[in-house]
Structures are given as structure tokens and as C-alpha cells.
């Protein structure tokens, strides 16, 4: 099994794949666009890898953090979630944002993922509630940080922003963000999106 890759980025494509050359061998790795954007052609790139093996296919999925890979593995162990959907979920939500969505039973956050309808989102919330209990994932999502994100989301809703805008604006906020700082960052994000 391949657990990580360190090498030169040869190519990246718009479909979310990168080719990383390690010791003369090019490995095709599927990634989120967020992770893909962190790779540079200058110097070495390092990725944590999930090596997915099926009878008819082998795929490599790359992640910039162990937390992201652990979340991916939890997702693909969930009923009805394959690697493509797991990657789409991580494309839409960072691991901490996903934990927050599950902790607050935010169906709208999960329906933002392409291919996830309301019924699927509700089922995923139930199943992920028990699965997303790894200490390394739960640690940043303390009750204080969760309440901060909730306050920011509530403030944005009161300002008239829709559910998808609220989730997008808060998805990348740090788990321990101060409410006023987080609200300013979210409003700046939304202002840029509407411009």
C-alpha cells in the first residue's frame, strides 16, 4: 500500500488530478482543488495518500494533512459513500467544517455537495455523528468553537444571506475563530463573491 508521496509535481489538471513524479515514476493522484492549489512545481511536494484498491481498478487519493486523509477514510467507510463522493464532500467542506455541520445537524451544509440531496444528507448526518469521533478531528471542534461558528452563521442569516452563502462563508474559518473576526472575514468573503 502507498501511504505517502514525496516528489516533483509534473502536471495538474482541472479535473482534480495531479501527476507527482517520485524516483522517475509518475503517480496520478486525485485531490480536492483546495489541496491541489497548494502544490507547486518549484521543489518537492509531499502528500499523504489513500491507496484505493478494487478488483478492476486502483486509485490514489492525495491529501495535504493526515486529518484530511483520516476524514476521507471515515467517509468511504460510511454506507453509500464511495471515493468520488467522499472527495466531493471534502471539496465542499474542510474536515473541521464537516464536523461542525454534523455537530449542528446542518442539512443545508451537506446538500451543498454535488450529488447529495436532502434525504441523503439527513442519512449522512445520522451515520457520521457516530463515525466522526476521532480525537484528532473532535479536538478543535470544542463547544466554544462550535458556538462561535453558530453565532457567525446566525448573524449572517439575520443579515439576509441564504443558507448556501452562509455555509460557504464559514467553511474555511478556523475552529477557534473570534466571533467578530470571523464575521468580518465571512462578510469580506461574501462581498467578494457578490462583486
Secondary structure as UniProt FT lines:
FT   STRAND          4..12
FT   TURN            14..15
FT   STRAND          17..22
FT   TURN            23..24
FT   STRAND          25..30
FT   HELIX           33..38
FT   STRAND          44..53
FT   STRAND          58..63
FT   HELIX           66..76
FT   TURN            79..80
FT   HELIX           83..92
FT   HELIX           95..103
FT   TURN            104..105
FT   HELIX           107..111
FT   TURN            114..115
FT   HELIX           118..131
FT   HELIX           135..138
FT   TURN            139..140
FT   HELIX           143..158
FT   TURN            159..160
FT   HELIX           163..170
FT   TURN            171..172
FT   TURN            175..176
FT   HELIX           179..194
//
